[in-house]
Amino acid sequence: ERGTILGNPQIAAAQAKGTAQTKAAAEAFAAKVLPLIRSAQAEGKSLRQIAAELNARGVATARGGIWAATQVADILRRAA
């Protein structure tokens, strides 16, 4: 009512910056774990076996959780 603008007037720019930072972090994480995944793939292991190996080695996911086959596939898809 008073004519005060609330919120961020440049929300699109802020969202784009946040998206770029998230993507950069995801790329950096994928580059870090990809060699482990590729070496397990070379041994003929399935996605589930690779996830189990990463969990056994104590390698956490990007958010600190445990690995599943889907997450391994996502890393491989990102690398392609």
C-alpha positions, 0 to 999 in steps of 0.5 A: 500500500505504501509503494514499497517493493518487497523481495528481490527486484532481480530475481531472475538474475539471482536464480540464474546465479544459483543454478550456475553454482549448483551445476558447477558443484555437481560437475566438480563432484562428478569429476571427482568420483568418475575415475572410481566409477570408470575403473569399476565399470572396466572390471565389468561391475553392474551399477548396483555393484559399483554403488555397493563398492563406493559405499564400502569404500566410504565415498559419500554422495554429493549430499553426504548420503549412500550410493544407489544404482540410480546415482551412479547412472546419473554421474555416468549420464553427466559425463557423457 
